[in-house]
Amino acid sequence: MDFFYENRIDLLEDGMSIYENENFNFLAHWHTEVELVYVIEGEIYVGVNNNGCLLNAGDMVVCSSGDIHYYESVNFTSRILVLIFKPELVGLSANCSETLHFSSPFISKEDINTKGLSDIKNILYFIMEEKQKKVKYFDLLIKAKLIELCGLLLRYQDTYNLKRKPVSNLKSMQNILNYIENTYTNDISLEDVSKHFNINKYNLSRQINAVTGTNFKTYINSMKVMKAEDLILNTTKPLTEIALECGFNSIRTFNRVYKHLKGCVPSSVRRL
């Protein structure tokens, strides 16, 4: 899996996707599609570019094309509704181009209820029901609702147009994070990565923090824990073997890092 650029070509049937998710965690990534998340219940931390916000039930976030975003549910519980669609699906009709961004991606429950956005929740559930049932002409009705959704957001939320999309910078960082993804189990350091790409390690540290929302060490540990969790849930390998395979030098370190990021010890996950 690419932890930075997420290619959704094969994931978006009819140019869009909508689904519910619980206790969602996802490392920093970007894609060209628009992503809207509505919090149904609980709370979840969301980072978009260099800003972060703890969203509660009734709040919403809109990630525009190219926005770097991540989700963190450690120590939180939540149920969210996720809508993702290609800008060109409604672009000409709703002025939803890839360069259009909202001044703030976060929309509070209070703003939704007082700024003419109260219909959004019903629109989202209408789209999900049509997507699931696929009654004839469902695609036209979905497109109409997407246009209505964009119209409401554009009417009541301040926007701006990027003069130039920072795609080249994103792709450069994608190469760096791809390298980290392929080598993180080898106990690599920030110095190792900076030497490989001939980049000043302090500048590299700032760049990684900006696009992932965390520091280098935590980013590495997050990938290790994600791989470990998959092995715990889907294999019968001993925890000690899993710890070493994921790049931890001891079971003690594995337990400590896992609990810090997930809020529980690895053995408790195996028993579930």
C-alpha positions in Angstrom: 0.0 0.0 0.0 1.2 3.5 -0.8 1.1 5.5 2.4 1.3 8.9 0.7 -0.4 8.9 -2.7 -3.6 6.8 -2.8 -4.6 5.8 -6.3 -8.3 5.2 -6.2 -8.9 4.4 -9.9 -9.9 0.8 -9.1 -11.8 1.7 -5.9 -14.3 4.3 -7.3 -17.1 2.6 -9.1 -19.0 5.2 -11.2 -16.5 7.8 -10.1 -17.5 7.9 -6.4 -17.7 5.8 -3.2 -19.6 6.2 0.0 -19.5 4.0 3.1 -19.6 4.0 6.9 -16.5 3.3 9.0 -15.8 2.8 12.7 -12.7 3.9 14.7 -10.9 4.9 11.5 -7.1 5.2 11.4 -5.3 6.1 8.2 -1.8 7.5 7.7 -1.3 10.8 5.8 -2.1 10.4 2.1 -3.4 12.5 -0.8 -5.4 11.9 -3.9 -7.1 13.9 -6.6 -10.6 13.1 -5.5 -12.7 15.1 -3.1 -13.2 13.4 0.3 -16.0 14.4 2.7 -16.3 12.8 6.2 -19.3 13.3 8.4 -19.1 12.2 12.1 -22.2 10.2 13.0 -21.2 9.5 16.6 -18.1 9.7 18.8 -15.0 11.7 18.0 -12.1 11.4 15.6 -8.9 13.5 15.1 -8.4 14.6 11.5 -5.4 16.4 10.0 -5.5 18.3 6.7 -2.3 19.8 5.3 -0.8 21.7 8.3 -4.0 21.8 10.4 -5.6 19.4 12.7 -9.0 19.2 14.5 -10.8 16.9 16.8 -14.2 16.3 15.2 -17.3 15.4 17.3 -20.7 14.0 16.3 -22.3 16.3 13.8 -19.0 17.8 12.6 -17.6 17.4 9.1 -14.4 17.8 7.1 -14.0 18.4 3.4 -10.6 17.4 1.8 -10.2 19.0 -1.6 -8.2 17.5 -4.4 -4.5 17.3 -3.4 -5.0 17.9 0.3 -2.8 15.8 2.5 -5.0 14.3 5.2 -5.0 11.6 7.9 -7.3 10.1 10.5 -6.5 9.2 14.1 -8.7 7.2 16.4 -6.3 6.2 19.1 -8.0 6.8 22.4 -11.2 7.8 20.6 -14.3 5.9 19.3 -16.3 7.0 16.4 -18.6 6.1 13.5 -18.2 8.2 10.4 -19.7 8.5 6.9 -17.2 8.8 4.1 -18.0 10.2 0.7 -15.3 10.3 -2.1 -15.8 11.5 -5.6 -13.9 12.6 -8.6 -14.1 16.4 -9.2 -14.8 16.0 -12.9 -18.0 14.1 -12.0 -19.6 17.4 -11.1 -16.9 19.9 -12.1 -18.6 21.7 -15.0 -22.0 21.8 -13.2 -20.8 22.8 -9.7 -17.5 24.6 -10.3 -15.8 21.8 -8.4 -12.4 22.0 -10.1 -9.1 20.4 -8.8 -7.8 23.8 -8.0 -10.8 24.8 -5.8 -10.1 24.6 -2.0 -12.1 25.7 1.0 -10.5 28.3 3.3 -11.1 25.8 6.2 -11.8 22.1 5.6 -13.4 21.7 9.0 -17.1 22.5 9.4 -18.6 22.4 12.9 -22.0 21.0 13.8 -23.0 24.6 14.8 -22.1 25.9 11.4 -23.9 23.1 9.6 -27.1 23.9 11.6 -26.9 27.7 11.2 -25.3 28.4 7.9 -27.7 26.7 5.5 -25.9 23.3 5.5 -28.4 21.3 7.5 -29.5 19.3 4.4 -26.1 17.8 3.9 -26.7 14.8 6.3 -29.9 13.8 4.4 -28.1 14.2 1.1 -25.3 11.9 2.1 -27.7 9.2 3.3 -29.7 9.6 0.1 -26.5 9.0 -2.0 -25.6 6.0 0.1 -29.0 4.4 -0.3 -29.0 5.0 -4.1 -25.5 3.6 -4.4 -26.5 0.4 -2.5 -29.8 -0.3 -4.2 -28.7 0.7 -7.7 -32.3 1.1 -9.0 -32.4 2.3 -12.6 -31.1 5.9 -13.1 -29.5 5.8 -9.7 -26.3 7.3 -11.2 -28.2 10.4 -12.4 -29.8 10.9 -9.0 -26.5 10.6 -7.3 -24.9 13.1 -9.6 -27.8 15.5 -9.0 -27.3 15.2 -5.2 -23.5 15.6 -5.5 -24.1 18.8 -7.4 -26.6 20.0 -4.8 -24.0 19.1 -2.1 -21.3 21.1 -3.8 -23.7 24.0 -4.4 -24.4 24.2 -0.7 -20.8 24.1 0.3 -19.8 26.7 -2.3 -22.6 29.0 -1.3 -21.9 29.0 2.4 -18.1 28.2 2.7 -15.3 30.6 1.7 -13.1 29.2 -1.1 -10.0 30.0 -2.9 -8.2 28.8 -6.1 -4.7 27.5 -6.0 -2.5 29.4 -8.4 -0.4 26.2 -8.9 -1.0 22.8 -7.6 2.0 21.6 -5.6 1.9 18.2 -7.4 5.7 18.1 -8.1 6.4 18.6 -4.4 3.9 15.9 -3.5 5.4 13.5 -5.9 8.9 14.2 -4.6 7.7 13.4 -1.0 5.9 10.4 -2.4 9.2 8.9 -3.5 10.7 9.5 -0.1 7.8 8.0 1.7 7.7 5.0 -0.7 11.4 4.4 0.2 10.6 4.6 3.9 7.7 2.1 3.4 10.0 -0.4 1.7 12.8 -0.2 4.3 11.2 0.7 7.6 11.6 -2.8 9.0 15.4 -2.5 8.7 15.7 0.0 11.6 16.4 2.9 9.3 17.1 6.4 10.7 16.3 9.9 9.6 20.0 10.2 8.7 19.8 7.1 6.5 16.9 8.6 4.5 18.5 12.0 4.2 21.7 10.5 2.9 19.9 8.3 0.4 18.1 11.3 -1.1 20.9 13.8 -0.5 18.6 16.1 1.6 19.5 18.0 4.7 18.0 15.9 7.6 16.5 18.9 9.3 14.7 20.0 6.2 13.6 16.4 5.6 12.3 16.2 9.2 10.2 19.3 8.7 8.8 18.0 5.3 7.9 14.6 6.8 6.2 16.3 9.7 4.2 18.6 7.3 2.9 15.9 5.1 2.3 13.2 7.7 1.2 15.2 10.7 3.8 13.5 12.9 7.6 13.1 13.3 9.8 10.6 11.6 10.0 8.2 14.5 6.2 8.1 15.1 5.6 7.7 11.4 8.0 4.7 11.3 6.4 3.2 14.4 2.9 3.7 12.9 3.8 1.6 9.9 5.4 -1.1 12.1 2.3 -1.3 14.2 0.0 -1.4 11.2 1.9 -4.3 9.8 2.0 -6.0 13.1 -1.7 -5.7 13.6 -2.4 -7.3 10.3 -0.1 -10.2 11.2 -1.7 -10.6 14.6 -5.3 -10.7 13.2 -4.6 -12.8 10.1 -1.8 -15.2 11.1 -1.0 -17.6 14.0 2.7 -16.4 14.2 4.0 -15.9 17.8 4.1 -12.3 18.9 7.8 -12.4 19.3 8.2 -13.5 15.7 5.8 -10.7 14.6 7.7 -8.1 16.6 11.0 -9.0 14.9 9.4 -9.2 11.4 8.0 -5.7 11.8 11.4 -4.2 12.8 11.1 -4.1 16.6 14.3 -5.2 18.4 12.5 -6.7 21.4 9.0 -7.8 22.5 9.2 -5.2 25.3 9.7 -2.4 22.8 6.9 -3.9 20.6 4.4 -3.9 23.5 5.3 -0.4 24.6 5.0 1.2 21.1 1.9 -0.8 20.2 0.1 0.3 23.4 1.2 3.9 22.9 -0.3 4.0 19.4 -3.3 1.6 19.8 -4.2 2.0 23.5 -3.9 -1.7 24.2 -1.2 -4.4 24.2 -0.8 -6.8 21.2 -1.8 -9.9 23.1 -5.3 -8.4 23.8 -5.9 -8.1 20.1 -5.0 -11.7 19.5 -7.6 -12.8 22.0 -10.4 -10.9 20.3 
